[in-house]
Amino acid sequence: MEIQLWRNILCPYELAVKELILKFEHLIIEHKENDLYSPIEQVTGRVKSVSSILEKIHRKNIPMEKLEQEVEDIAGIRIICQFEEDIDAVASMIQKRSDMEIKSEKNYLKHIKQSGYRSYHLIIYYTVETVHGPKKLQVEIQIRTLAMNFWATIEHSLQYKYKGDMPPHVTERLAKAADAIVSLDREMSSVRSEIMDAQISSQIQSNLVADILNNIENLYKVSNQREVMKIQDEFLRVFQTKDIRQLERFHRQLDIIAEGYRAQSVSSKL
């Protein structure tokens, strides 16, 4: 196949990966802006290389004309979660979306591969707009924890090195590492609520501080500089207490002060 034809085939998949990464990253932002815990920790994506595609269609005896129908993972998205419980939450979010249609699911959490591989796979249909009109593509979405991803990355590298014929001693050590990953995920799940509470509190504080600083910055434009300096000093005092309730009270009081100055500004212009 000519190079230009490969570019024509892969270009829509590159667009799909970019769009999907952006959409999942925006979900993270939405959760944080609304002081909610995000089940998505990280998102990455890739389009399969031409050499990987050729290797796969040769190994599976796929005719070139059926490439896009039978190779489901030309485009791939990987969603990383902190906890195993988050995987179901992310899968549910995807299932409810109107812009992603589920084709199939493979649950390697309940049906762990012999190698020890654990992950949750979805094949979705996703439509992109191209110069030739809309194009419906298949995309593989892998959802796994940070610990699962670490193990899978190492296992993939070893499979590549040994061309799928791993020595028994390496296979055995990988299996032991997979058991350790299971234990680690279970241990993290046991303290999940405490970790979530800490992260949500941190996000609430971050959002409060951002709003307060924005209000102080706006006050510099409409009020006496000396008064604003006093407000700023008070904010620093409250911030150093590390007490969210005090920070929330200060935020409410500052909103009232800022609203008063805004009202004065509007009246003076009338």
C-alpha positions in Angstrom: 0.0 0.0 0.0 1.3 3.5 -0.9 2.3 5.8 1.9 -0.3 8.4 1.0 -3.0 5.8 1.3 -1.9 4.9 4.8 -2.0 8.6 5.7 -5.6 8.8 4.3 -6.6 5.8 6.4 -5.0 6.8 9.7 -5.7 10.6 9.6 -9.4 10.2 10.9 -8.2 7.9 13.6 -5.7 10.6 14.8 -8.6 13.0 14.9 -10.7 10.6 16.9 -7.9 10.1 19.5 -7.4 13.9 19.9 -11.1 14.5 20.3 -11.6 11.6 22.8 -8.7 12.7 24.9 -10.0 16.2 25.1 -13.5 15.0 26.1 -12.3 12.7 28.8 -9.9 15.4 30.1 -12.8 17.8 30.2 -14.7 15.3 32.4 -11.8 15.5 34.9 -12.0 19.3 34.9 -15.8 19.3 35.3 -15.6 17.1 38.3 -12.9 19.2 39.9 -14.7 22.5 39.2 -17.8 21.1 40.9 -15.8 19.8 44.0 -16.4 16.2 43.0 -14.1 13.2 43.0 -13.1 12.3 39.5 -12.9 8.5 38.8 -10.6 9.4 35.9 -7.0 10.1 36.9 -5.2 10.3 33.5 -6.0 9.8 29.8 -3.7 8.9 27.0 -4.2 7.8 23.5 -2.4 6.6 20.4 -2.9 5.5 16.8 -1.4 2.1 16.0 1.7 2.3 13.9 1.7 1.0 10.3 4.2 -1.7 11.3 2.0 -2.9 14.2 -1.1 -2.9 11.9 0.8 -4.9 9.3 2.0 -7.4 11.9 -1.5 -7.9 13.3 -3.3 -8.4 9.9 -0.5 -10.9 8.9 -0.8 -12.7 12.3 -4.6 -12.9 12.1 -4.7 -13.4 8.3 -6.9 -10.3 7.8 -7.4 -9.2 4.1 -6.3 -5.6 3.5 -9.7 -4.6 2.3 -11.2 -5.6 5.6 -8.6 -3.8 7.7 -10.9 -1.2 9.2 -13.7 -3.6 9.9 -11.6 -6.3 11.6 -8.8 -4.4 13.3 -10.7 -2.8 16.2 -7.8 -1.1 17.9 -6.3 1.1 15.2 -7.2 4.0 17.6 -6.7 3.4 21.3 -7.6 5.4 24.4 -6.2 4.4 27.9 -8.0 5.7 30.9 -6.2 5.4 34.2 -8.0 5.3 37.6 -6.8 5.4 41.1 -9.0 2.6 42.4 -10.5 -0.6 40.9 -14.0 0.6 41.9 -13.5 3.6 39.6 -13.3 1.4 36.6 -17.0 0.5 36.7 -17.8 4.1 37.2 -15.9 5.2 34.1 -17.4 2.3 32.0 -20.9 3.5 33.1 -20.1 7.1 32.1 -19.1 5.9 28.7 -22.2 3.7 28.3 -24.4 6.7 29.0 -22.8 9.0 26.4 -24.7 9.8 23.2 -21.5 10.4 21.2 -20.0 6.9 21.9 -21.7 3.7 20.9 -20.6 0.5 22.6 -19.8 -2.4 20.3 -18.4 -4.9 22.7 -16.9 -5.2 26.2 -14.2 -7.5 27.6 -13.8 -7.7 31.4 -10.3 -8.9 32.2 -10.9 -8.0 35.9 -13.4 -10.9 36.3 -11.7 -13.1 33.7 -8.0 -12.5 34.3 -5.7 -13.6 31.5 -3.3 -16.4 32.2 -0.4 -14.0 32.1 -2.0 -12.0 35.0 -3.2 -9.2 32.8 -6.1 -7.2 34.2 -8.0 -4.4 32.6 -11.5 -3.5 31.2 -11.8 -3.1 27.5 -14.5 -1.4 25.5 -14.8 -1.2 21.7 -16.8 1.8 20.7 -18.0 3.4 17.5 -17.1 7.1 17.3 -17.9 9.4 14.4 -15.5 12.2 13.3 -16.1 14.9 10.7 -13.7 14.7 7.8 -13.3 16.6 4.5 -15.3 13.8 2.9 -18.0 13.9 5.5 -18.7 11.9 8.7 -16.7 8.7 9.3 -17.7 6.1 11.8 -14.6 4.5 13.4 -13.9 1.8 15.9 -11.8 2.8 19.0 -10.6 0.6 21.8 -10.8 2.0 25.3 -8.8 0.4 28.0 -9.7 1.3 31.6 -7.3 0.2 34.4 -5.8 1.3 37.7 -2.4 2.9 38.0 -1.0 -0.4 39.4 -2.5 -2.5 36.6 -1.1 -0.1 34.1 2.4 -0.3 35.6 2.3 -4.1 35.3 0.8 -4.1 31.8 3.5 -1.7 30.5 6.3 -4.0 31.8 4.6 -7.1 30.4 4.1 -5.5 27.0 7.8 -4.6 26.9 8.9 -8.1 27.8 6.5 -9.6 25.2 8.1 -7.4 22.6 11.6 -8.3 23.7 10.9 -12.1 23.6 8.5 -12.0 20.6 5.8 -13.7 22.5 8.1 -16.6 23.7 8.9 -15.5 27.2 11.3 -17.8 29.3 9.5 -19.7 32.1 11.4 -17.9 34.8 10.3 -14.5 33.5 6.7 -15.7 33.1 6.7 -16.9 36.7 8.1 -13.6 38.1 5.5 -11.7 36.1 2.7 -13.9 37.6 4.0 -13.2 41.1 4.1 -9.4 40.3 0.5 -9.7 39.0 -0.5 -11.2 42.4 1.2 -8.3 44.2 -0.7 -5.8 42.0 -4.0 -7.4 43.0 -3.0 -7.1 46.7 -2.0 -3.5 46.2 -5.2 -2.5 44.5 -7.2 -4.2 47.3 -5.2 -2.4 49.9 -5.7 0.9 48.3 -9.5 0.2 48.0 -9.6 -0.4 51.8 -8.6 3.2 52.4 -10.4 4.6 49.3 -12.9 6.7 51.3 -10.2 8.4 53.3 -8.1 9.2 50.2 -11.2 10.5 48.4 -12.1 12.8 51.3 -8.6 14.2 51.4 -8.5 14.8 47.7 -12.0 16.4 47.6 -11.0 18.7 50.5 -7.9 19.7 48.7 -9.9 20.5 45.5 -12.5 22.5 47.5 -9.7 24.6 49.0 -8.0 25.1 45.6 -11.3 26.3 44.1 -12.0 28.6 47.1 -8.5 30.1 46.9 -8.9 30.7 43.1 -12.3 32.5 43.6 -10.9 34.6 46.5 -7.8 35.7 44.6 -10.0 36.5 41.6 -12.2 38.7 43.8 -9.2 40.5 45.3 -7.8 41.1 41.9 -11.1 42.7 40.8 -11.3 44.8 43.9 -8.0 46.5 43.0 -9.8 48.0 40.0 -12.8 49.4 41.9 -11.8 50.1 45.5 -9.2 51.8 47.7 -5.8 50.1 47.5 -5.2 50.3 51.2 -8.5 48.5 51.9 -7.7 45.8 49.5 -4.3 45.3 51.1 -6.0 44.7 54.4 -8.3 42.2 52.8 -5.3 40.5 51.2 -3.5 40.3 54.6 -6.6 38.8 56.2 -6.9 36.2 53.4 -3.2 35.2 54.1 -3.9 34.9 57.8 -7.0 32.7 57.2 -5.2 30.6 54.5 -2.4 29.8 57.0 -4.9 28.3 59.4 -5.6 25.5 56.9 -9.2 25.5 58.1 -11.6 25.1 55.2 -14.5 26.4 57.2 -12.7 29.7 58.0 -11.8 29.9 54.3 -15.5 29.4 53.3 -16.6 32.1 55.7 -14.0 34.5 54.4 -15.1 33.7 50.8 -18.7 34.5 51.6 -17.8 37.8 53.3 -15.6 38.8 50.4 -18.4 38.0 48.0 -20.6 40.5 49.9 -17.9 43.1 49.9 -17.2 42.6 46.2 -20.9 42.8 45.3 -21.2 46.0 47.2 -18.3 47.6 45.2 -19.8 46.3 42.0 -23.2 47.9 42.8 -21.4 51.2 43.6 -19.6 51.1 40.3 -22.8 50.5 38.4 -24.6 53.4 40.2 -21.8 55.8 39.5 -22.1 55.1 35.8 -25.8 55.8 35.7 
